[in-house]
Amino acid sequence: MKIILTCALIAVLLFVSAFMARRRFGLLGLALAAGSLLSGIWAFDAGLIVSALGIPSGVISEAVVIMVIILLPAGVLLFHGYTYKTLIGRVVGAGLFTLLAFAFLIEPLGHALDLSGSGANIFQWLVNNKTVIISSGLILAVVDLFLTKPVQQSNKKT
Protein backbone atom coordinates (compact mmCIF):
# COMPACT_ATOMS: atom_id res chain seq x y z
CA MET A 1 0.00 0.00 0.00
CA LYS A 2 2.93 2.31 0.74
CA ILE A 3 4.12 1.93 -2.86
CA ILE A 4 0.76 2.91 -4.30
CA LEU A 5 0.41 5.96 -2.03
CA THR A 6 3.93 7.18 -2.75
CA CYS A 7 3.51 6.75 -6.51
CA ALA A 8 0.09 8.40 -6.44
CA LEU A 9 1.44 11.38 -4.49
CA ILE A 10 4.32 11.84 -6.95
CA ALA A 11 1.96 11.51 -9.92
CA VAL A 12 -0.46 14.08 -8.50
CA LEU A 13 2.37 16.55 -7.82
CA LEU A 14 3.74 16.13 -11.35
CA PHE A 15 0.30 16.49 -12.94
CA VAL A 16 -0.69 19.56 -10.94
CA SER A 17 2.61 21.32 -11.59
CA ALA A 18 2.40 20.72 -15.36
CA PHE A 19 -1.31 21.61 -15.48
CA MET A 20 -0.89 24.85 -13.56
CA ALA A 21 2.15 25.91 -15.61
CA ARG A 22 0.22 25.31 -18.87
CA ARG A 23 3.47 24.45 -20.66
CA ARG A 24 3.47 22.27 -23.74
CA PHE A 25 4.43 18.63 -23.35
CA GLY A 26 7.06 18.55 -26.09
CA LEU A 27 9.63 20.75 -24.45
CA LEU A 28 9.00 19.30 -20.99
CA GLY A 29 9.31 15.75 -22.32
CA LEU A 30 12.65 16.43 -23.94
CA ALA A 31 13.79 18.16 -20.75
CA LEU A 32 13.00 14.95 -18.85
CA ALA A 33 15.16 13.03 -21.32
CA ALA A 34 17.98 15.53 -20.75
CA GLY A 35 17.55 15.15 -17.00
CA SER A 36 17.75 11.39 -17.33
CA LEU A 37 21.04 11.68 -19.20
CA LEU A 38 22.37 14.15 -16.65
CA SER A 39 21.44 11.86 -13.78
CA GLY A 40 23.56 9.11 -15.30
CA ILE A 41 26.50 11.50 -15.53
CA TRP A 42 26.13 13.41 -12.26
CA ALA A 43 24.54 10.94 -9.85
CA PHE A 44 27.81 9.90 -8.23
CA ASP A 45 29.16 13.45 -7.90
CA ALA A 46 25.85 14.75 -6.57
CA GLY A 47 25.82 11.95 -4.02
CA LEU A 48 29.26 13.02 -2.84
CA ILE A 49 28.11 16.63 -2.51
CA VAL A 50 25.06 15.56 -0.51
CA SER A 51 27.30 13.50 1.79
CA ALA A 52 29.65 16.46 2.21
CA LEU A 53 26.69 18.58 3.33
CA GLY A 54 26.16 16.24 6.25
CA ILE A 55 23.07 14.48 4.96
CA PRO A 56 23.41 10.79 5.72
CA SER A 57 24.05 8.82 2.57
CA GLY A 58 21.94 5.82 1.88
CA VAL A 59 19.74 4.26 -0.73
CA ILE A 60 16.88 6.70 -0.13
CA SER A 61 19.00 9.85 -0.26
CA GLU A 62 20.74 8.65 -3.42
CA ALA A 63 17.37 7.93 -5.04
CA VAL A 64 16.11 11.40 -4.09
CA VAL A 65 19.23 13.01 -5.60
CA ILE A 66 18.74 11.08 -8.85
CA MET A 67 15.05 12.04 -8.99
CA VAL A 68 15.87 15.71 -8.43
CA ILE A 69 18.47 15.64 -11.20
CA ILE A 70 15.96 14.01 -13.58
CA LEU A 71 13.24 16.57 -12.81
CA LEU A 72 15.46 19.66 -12.63
CA PRO A 73 15.55 20.58 -16.37
CA ALA A 74 11.80 20.10 -16.71
CA GLY A 75 11.24 22.07 -13.51
CA VAL A 76 13.20 24.99 -14.91
CA LEU A 77 11.23 24.87 -18.17
CA LEU A 78 7.91 24.91 -16.30
CA PHE A 79 8.41 28.68 -16.15
CA HIS A 80 9.39 29.26 -19.77
CA GLY A 81 8.12 28.17 -23.16
CA TYR A 82 5.00 27.75 -25.21
CA THR A 83 1.68 27.19 -23.45
CA TYR A 84 -1.56 25.40 -24.19
CA LYS A 85 -4.56 27.62 -24.87
CA THR A 86 -7.32 25.09 -24.23
CA LEU A 87 -8.28 23.09 -21.16
CA ILE A 88 -8.17 19.81 -23.09
CA GLY A 89 -4.62 20.55 -24.25
CA ARG A 90 -3.56 21.33 -20.70
CA VAL A 91 -5.05 18.10 -19.35
CA VAL A 92 -3.59 15.91 -22.09
CA GLY A 93 -0.18 17.62 -21.90
CA ALA A 94 -0.04 17.34 -18.12
CA GLY A 95 -1.11 13.70 -18.28
CA LEU A 96 1.55 12.83 -20.84
CA PHE A 97 4.18 14.72 -18.83
CA THR A 98 3.19 12.84 -15.68
CA LEU A 99 3.36 9.46 -17.41
CA LEU A 100 6.73 10.18 -19.01
CA ALA A 101 8.22 11.65 -15.83
CA PHE A 102 7.00 8.69 -13.83
CA ALA A 103 8.60 6.30 -16.35
CA PHE A 104 11.92 8.09 -15.91
CA LEU A 105 11.55 8.06 -12.11
CA ILE A 106 10.52 4.41 -11.81
CA GLU A 107 14.07 3.07 -11.43
CA PRO A 108 15.17 5.38 -8.57
CA LEU A 109 11.79 4.85 -6.91
CA GLY A 110 12.37 1.10 -7.05
CA HIS A 111 15.62 1.52 -5.14
CA ALA A 112 14.05 3.76 -2.50
CA LEU A 113 10.79 1.90 -1.83
CA ASP A 114 10.16 -1.44 -0.17
CA LEU A 115 8.69 -3.49 -3.01
CA SER A 116 6.28 -5.80 -1.24
CA GLY A 117 2.55 -6.20 -1.03
CA SER A 118 -0.15 -5.64 -3.62
CA GLY A 119 1.52 -2.59 -5.16
CA ALA A 120 4.61 -4.59 -6.11
CA ASN A 121 2.82 -6.23 -9.06
CA ILE A 122 1.73 -2.87 -10.47
CA PHE A 123 5.20 -1.45 -9.91
CA GLN A 124 6.79 -4.45 -11.65
CA TRP A 125 4.46 -3.98 -14.64
CA LEU A 126 5.61 -0.35 -14.90
CA VAL A 127 9.26 -1.41 -14.71
CA ASN A 128 8.72 -4.01 -17.44
CA ASN A 129 7.04 -1.48 -19.75
CA LYS A 130 9.30 1.47 -18.96
CA THR A 131 11.12 1.47 -22.31
CA VAL A 132 7.87 1.39 -24.29
CA ILE A 133 6.45 4.29 -22.27
CA ILE A 134 9.63 6.36 -22.61
CA SER A 135 9.99 5.66 -26.34
CA SER A 136 6.35 6.54 -27.04
CA GLY A 137 6.53 9.60 -24.82
CA LEU A 138 9.61 10.98 -26.52
CA ILE A 139 8.12 10.43 -29.97
CA LEU A 140 4.98 12.30 -28.85
CA ALA A 141 7.16 15.07 -27.39
CA VAL A 142 8.90 15.59 -30.73
CA VAL A 143 5.55 15.57 -32.54
CA ASP A 144 4.25 18.14 -30.05
CA LEU A 145 7.26 20.35 -30.78
CA PHE A 146 6.44 20.21 -34.49
CA LEU A 147 2.86 21.24 -33.74
CA THR A 148 4.02 24.32 -31.84
CA LYS A 149 3.55 27.48 -33.84
CA PRO A 150 6.47 29.91 -33.70
CA VAL A 151 5.97 33.39 -32.34
CA GLN A 152 4.92 35.81 -35.06
CA GLN A 153 7.48 38.50 -35.72
CA SER A 154 6.12 41.93 -36.47
CA ASN A 155 7.26 43.64 -39.66
CA LYS A 156 7.61 47.05 -38.00
CA LYS A 157 11.03 48.62 -38.05
CA THR A 158 11.98 50.47 -34.91
CYANA upper distance limits for C-alpha pairs under 8 A (distance plus 0.5 A):
  1 MET  CA      5 LEU  CA      6.80
  1 MET  CA    117 GLY  CA      7.29
  1 MET  CA    118 SER  CA      7.20
  1 MET  CA    119 GLY  CA      6.47
  2 LYS  CA      6 THR  CA      6.58
  2 LYS  CA    119 GLY  CA      8.30
  3 ILE  CA      7 CYS  CA      6.57
  3 ILE  CA    113 LEU  CA      7.25
  3 ILE  CA    114 ASP  CA      7.92
  3 ILE  CA    115 LEU  CA      7.58
  3 ILE  CA    119 GLY  CA      6.20
  3 ILE  CA    120 ALA  CA      7.79
  3 ILE  CA    123 PHE  CA      8.39
  4 ILE  CA      8 ALA  CA      6.43
  4 ILE  CA    119 GLY  CA      6.12
  5 LEU  CA      9 LEU  CA      6.55
  6 THR  CA     10 ILE  CA      6.78
  7 CYS  CA     11 ALA  CA      6.56
  8 ALA  CA     12 VAL  CA      6.57
  9 LEU  CA     13 LEU  CA      6.71
 10 ILE  CA     14 LEU  CA      6.68
 11 ALA  CA     15 PHE  CA      6.56
 11 ALA  CA     98 THR  CA      6.54
 11 ALA  CA     99 LEU  CA      8.39
 11 ALA  CA    102 PHE  CA      7.47
 12 VAL  CA     16 VAL  CA      6.50
 13 LEU  CA     17 SER  CA      6.59
 14 LEU  CA     18 ALA  CA      6.74
 14 LEU  CA     94 ALA  CA      8.34
 14 LEU  CA     97 PHE  CA      8.13
 14 LEU  CA     98 THR  CA      5.97
 14 LEU  CA    101 ALA  CA      8.26
 15 PHE  CA     19 PHE  CA      6.44
 15 PHE  CA     94 ALA  CA      5.76
 15 PHE  CA     95 GLY  CA      6.69
 15 PHE  CA     97 PHE  CA      7.77
 15 PHE  CA     98 THR  CA      5.91
 16 VAL  CA     20 MET  CA      6.41
 16 VAL  CA     94 ALA  CA      8.04
 17 SER  CA     21 ALA  CA      6.61
 17 SER  CA     78 LEU  CA      8.44
 18 ALA  CA     22 ARG  CA      6.68
 18 ALA  CA     23 ARG  CA      7.07
 18 ALA  CA     78 LEU  CA      7.49
 18 ALA  CA     93 GLY  CA      8.18
 18 ALA  CA     94 ALA  CA      5.49
 18 ALA  CA     97 PHE  CA      7.65
 18 ALA  CA     98 THR  CA      8.43
 19 PHE  CA     23 ARG  CA      8.10
 19 PHE  CA     90 ARG  CA      6.19
 19 PHE  CA     91 VAL  CA      6.92
 19 PHE  CA     93 GLY  CA      8.14
 19 PHE  CA     94 ALA  CA      5.68
 21 ALA  CA     78 LEU  CA      6.38
 21 ALA  CA     79 PHE  CA      7.37
 21 ALA  CA     83 THR  CA      8.46
 22 ARG  CA     83 THR  CA      5.66
 22 ARG  CA     84 TYR  CA      6.11
 22 ARG  CA     90 ARG  CA      6.28
 23 ARG  CA     28 LEU  CA      8.06
 23 ARG  CA     78 LEU  CA      6.73
 23 ARG  CA     79 PHE  CA      8.41
 23 ARG  CA     80 HIS  CA      8.18
 23 ARG  CA     81 GLY  CA      6.96
 23 ARG  CA     82 TYR  CA      6.33
 23 ARG  CA     83 THR  CA      4.80
 23 ARG  CA     84 TYR  CA      6.72
 23 ARG  CA     90 ARG  CA      8.19
 23 ARG  CA     93 GLY  CA      8.35
 24 ARG  CA     28 LEU  CA      7.34
 24 ARG  CA     81 GLY  CA      8.04
 24 ARG  CA     82 TYR  CA      6.38
 24 ARG  CA     83 THR  CA      5.74
 24 ARG  CA     84 TYR  CA      6.45
 24 ARG  CA     90 ARG  CA      8.22
 24 ARG  CA     93 GLY  CA      6.70
 24 ARG  CA    144 ASP  CA      8.08
 25 PHE  CA     29 GLY  CA      6.26
 25 PHE  CA     93 GLY  CA      5.44
 25 PHE  CA     94 ALA  CA      7.50
 25 PHE  CA     96 LEU  CA      7.45
 25 PHE  CA     97 PHE  CA      6.48
 25 PHE  CA    141 ALA  CA      6.54
 25 PHE  CA    144 ASP  CA      7.22
 26 GLY  CA     30 LEU  CA      6.85
 26 GLY  CA    138 LEU  CA      8.50
 26 GLY  CA    140 LEU  CA      7.64
 26 GLY  CA    141 ALA  CA      4.22
 26 GLY  CA    142 VAL  CA      6.30
 26 GLY  CA    143 VAL  CA      7.76
 26 GLY  CA    144 ASP  CA      5.37
 26 GLY  CA    145 LEU  CA      5.52
 27 LEU  CA     31 ALA  CA      6.65
 27 LEU  CA     77 LEU  CA      8.18
 27 LEU  CA     81 GLY  CA      8.18
 27 LEU  CA    141 ALA  CA      7.36
 27 LEU  CA    145 LEU  CA      7.27
 28 LEU  CA     32 LEU  CA      6.78
 28 LEU  CA     74 ALA  CA      5.68
 28 LEU  CA     77 LEU  CA      7.14
 28 LEU  CA     78 LEU  CA      7.89
 28 LEU  CA     97 PHE  CA      7.49
 28 LEU  CA    141 ALA  CA      8.39
 29 GLY  CA     33 ALA  CA      7.04
 29 GLY  CA     74 ALA  CA      8.02
 29 GLY  CA     97 PHE  CA      6.79
 29 GLY  CA    100 LEU  CA      7.47
 29 GLY  CA    101 ALA  CA      8.25
 29 GLY  CA    137 GLY  CA      7.70
 29 GLY  CA    138 LEU  CA      6.86
 29 GLY  CA    141 ALA  CA      6.05
 30 LEU  CA     34 ALA  CA      6.78
 30 LEU  CA    138 LEU  CA      7.25
 30 LEU  CA    141 ALA  CA      7.12
 30 LEU  CA    142 VAL  CA      8.29
 31 ALA  CA     35 GLY  CA      6.60
 31 ALA  CA     73 PRO  CA      5.80
 31 ALA  CA     74 ALA  CA      5.40
 31 ALA  CA     77 LEU  CA      8.13
 32 LEU  CA     36 SER  CA      6.64
 32 LEU  CA     70 ILE  CA      6.62
 32 LEU  CA     71 LEU  CA      6.76
 32 LEU  CA     73 PRO  CA      7.16
 32 LEU  CA     74 ALA  CA      6.20
 32 LEU  CA    100 LEU  CA      8.38
 32 LEU  CA    101 ALA  CA      7.05
 32 LEU  CA    104 PHE  CA      8.04
 33 ALA  CA     37 LEU  CA      6.89
 33 ALA  CA     70 ILE  CA      8.34
 33 ALA  CA    138 LEU  CA      8.37
 34 ALA  CA     38 LEU  CA      6.66
 34 ALA  CA     70 ILE  CA      8.10
 34 ALA  CA     73 PRO  CA      7.61
 35 GLY  CA     39 SER  CA      6.53
 35 GLY  CA     69 ILE  CA      6.39
 35 GLY  CA     70 ILE  CA      4.44
 35 GLY  CA     71 LEU  CA      6.68
 35 GLY  CA     72 LEU  CA      7.12
 35 GLY  CA     73 PRO  CA      6.32
 35 GLY  CA     74 ALA  CA      8.08
 36 SER  CA     40 GLY  CA      7.05
 36 SER  CA     69 ILE  CA      7.99
 36 SER  CA     70 ILE  CA      5.41
 36 SER  CA    104 PHE  CA      7.35
 37 LEU  CA     41 ILE  CA      7.08
 37 LEU  CA     70 ILE  CA      8.43
 38 LEU  CA     42 TRP  CA      6.33
 38 LEU  CA     43 ALA  CA      8.32
 38 LEU  CA     69 ILE  CA      7.36
 38 LEU  CA     70 ILE  CA      7.60
 39 SER  CA     43 ALA  CA      5.59
 39 SER  CA     66 ILE  CA      6.18
 39 SER  CA     67 MET  CA      8.49
 39 SER  CA     69 ILE  CA      5.95
 39 SER  CA     70 ILE  CA      6.39
 42 TRP  CA     46 ALA  CA      6.35
 43 ALA  CA     47 GLY  CA      6.56
 43 ALA  CA     62 GLU  CA      8.31
 43 ALA  CA     65 VAL  CA      7.61
 43 ALA  CA     66 ILE  CA      6.39
 43 ALA  CA     69 ILE  CA      8.29
 44 PHE  CA     48 LEU  CA      6.90
 45 ASP  CA     49 ILE  CA      6.85
 46 ALA  CA     50 VAL  CA      6.67
 46 ALA  CA     65 VAL  CA      7.42
 47 GLY  CA     51 SER  CA      6.69
 47 GLY  CA     57 SER  CA      8.01
 47 GLY  CA     62 GLU  CA      6.59
 47 GLY  CA     65 VAL  CA      7.36
 48 LEU  CA     52 ALA  CA      6.62
 49 ILE  CA     53 LEU  CA      6.82
 50 VAL  CA     54 GLY  CA      7.38
 50 VAL  CA     55 ILE  CA      6.41
 50 VAL  CA     57 SER  CA      7.98
 51 SER  CA     55 ILE  CA      5.88
 51 SER  CA     56 PRO  CA      6.66
 51 SER  CA     57 SER  CA      6.25
 56 PRO  CA     61 SER  CA      7.99
 57 SER  CA     61 SER  CA      6.38
 57 SER  CA     62 GLU  CA      7.35
 58 GLY  CA     62 GLU  CA      6.62
 59 VAL  CA     63 ALA  CA      6.64
 59 VAL  CA    111 HIS  CA      7.13
 59 VAL  CA    112 ALA  CA      6.48
 60 ILE  CA     64 VAL  CA      6.69
 60 ILE  CA    111 HIS  CA      7.81
 60 ILE  CA    112 ALA  CA      5.22
 60 ILE  CA    113 LEU  CA      8.43
 61 SER  CA     65 VAL  CA      6.71
 62 GLU  CA     66 ILE  CA      6.78
 63 ALA  CA     67 MET  CA      6.65
 63 ALA  CA    108 PRO  CA      5.38
 63 ALA  CA    109 LEU  CA      7.14
 63 ALA  CA    111 HIS  CA      7.15
 63 ALA  CA    112 ALA  CA      6.42
 64 VAL  CA     68 VAL  CA      6.63
 64 VAL  CA    108 PRO  CA      8.06
 65 VAL  CA     69 ILE  CA      6.74
 66 ILE  CA     70 ILE  CA      6.72
 66 ILE  CA    108 PRO  CA      7.24
 67 MET  CA     71 LEU  CA      6.70
 67 MET  CA    105 LEU  CA      6.65
 67 MET  CA    108 PRO  CA      7.17
 68 VAL  CA     72 LEU  CA      6.28
 69 ILE  CA     73 PRO  CA      8.22
 70 ILE  CA    104 PHE  CA      8.04
 70 ILE  CA    105 LEU  CA      8.06
 71 LEU  CA     75 GLY  CA      6.40
 71 LEU  CA    101 ALA  CA      8.15
 72 LEU  CA     76 VAL  CA      6.72
 73 PRO  CA     77 LEU  CA      6.85
 74 ALA  CA     78 LEU  CA      6.70
 75 GLY  CA     79 PHE  CA      8.15
 76 VAL  CA     80 HIS  CA      8.01
 77 LEU  CA     81 GLY  CA      7.25
 82 TYR  CA    148 THR  CA      8.03
 84 TYR  CA     89 GLY  CA      6.23
 84 TYR  CA     90 ARG  CA      6.22
 85 LYS  CA     89 GLY  CA      7.60
 85 LYS  CA     90 ARG  CA      8.11
 86 THR  CA     90 ARG  CA      6.88
 87 LEU  CA     91 VAL  CA      6.71
 88 ILE  CA     92 VAL  CA      6.60
 89 GLY  CA     93 GLY  CA      6.31
 90 ARG  CA     94 ALA  CA      6.42
 91 VAL  CA     95 GLY  CA      6.50
 92 VAL  CA     96 LEU  CA      6.62
 93 GLY  CA     97 PHE  CA      6.57
 94 ALA  CA     98 THR  CA      6.56
 95 GLY  CA     99 LEU  CA      6.72
 96 LEU  CA    100 LEU  CA      6.60
 96 LEU  CA    137 GLY  CA      7.64
 97 PHE  CA    101 ALA  CA      6.39
 98 THR  CA    102 PHE  CA      6.43
 99 LEU  CA    103 ALA  CA      6.70
 99 LEU  CA    133 ILE  CA      8.25
100 LEU  CA    104 PHE  CA      6.89
100 LEU  CA    133 ILE  CA      7.24
100 LEU  CA    134 ILE  CA      6.50
100 LEU  CA    137 GLY  CA      6.34
101 ALA  CA    105 LEU  CA      6.65
102 PHE  CA    106 ILE  CA      6.40
103 ALA  CA    126 LEU  CA      7.94
103 ALA  CA    127 VAL  CA      8.42
103 ALA  CA    130 LYS  CA      6.04
103 ALA  CA    133 ILE  CA      7.11
103 ALA  CA    134 ILE  CA      6.84
104 PHE  CA    130 LYS  CA      8.25
104 PHE  CA    134 ILE  CA      7.79
105 LEU  CA    109 LEU  CA      6.62
106 ILE  CA    110 GLY  CA      6.59
106 ILE  CA    126 LEU  CA      8.01
106 ILE  CA    127 VAL  CA      7.13
106 ILE  CA    130 LYS  CA      8.33
107 GLU  CA    111 HIS  CA      7.16
107 GLU  CA    127 VAL  CA      7.85
108 PRO  CA    112 ALA  CA      6.89
109 LEU  CA    113 LEU  CA      6.46
110 GLY  CA    114 ASP  CA      8.16
110 GLY  CA    115 LEU  CA      7.64
115 LEU  CA    119 GLY  CA      8.04
115 LEU  CA    120 ALA  CA      5.74
116 SER  CA    120 ALA  CA      5.79
118 SER  CA    122 ILE  CA      8.12
119 GLY  CA    123 PHE  CA      6.61
120 ALA  CA    124 GLN  CA      6.46
121 ASN  CA    125 TRP  CA      6.74
122 ILE  CA    126 LEU  CA      6.90
123 PHE  CA    127 VAL  CA      6.79
124 GLN  CA    128 ASN  CA      6.62
125 TRP  CA    129 ASN  CA      6.74
126 LEU  CA    130 LYS  CA      6.29
129 ASN  CA    133 ILE  CA      6.82
130 LYS  CA    134 ILE  CA      6.60
131 THR  CA    135 SER  CA      6.43
132 VAL  CA    136 SER  CA      6.53
133 ILE  CA    137 GLY  CA      6.39
134 ILE  CA    138 LEU  CA      6.55
135 SER  CA    139 ILE  CA      6.78
136 SER  CA    140 LEU  CA      6.69
137 GLY  CA    141 ALA  CA      6.57
138 LEU  CA    142 VAL  CA      6.78
139 ILE  CA    143 VAL  CA      6.79
140 LEU  CA    144 ASP  CA      6.51
141 ALA  CA    145 LEU  CA      6.78
142 VAL  CA    146 PHE  CA      6.95
143 VAL  CA    147 LEU  CA      6.89
144 ASP  CA    148 THR  CA      6.94
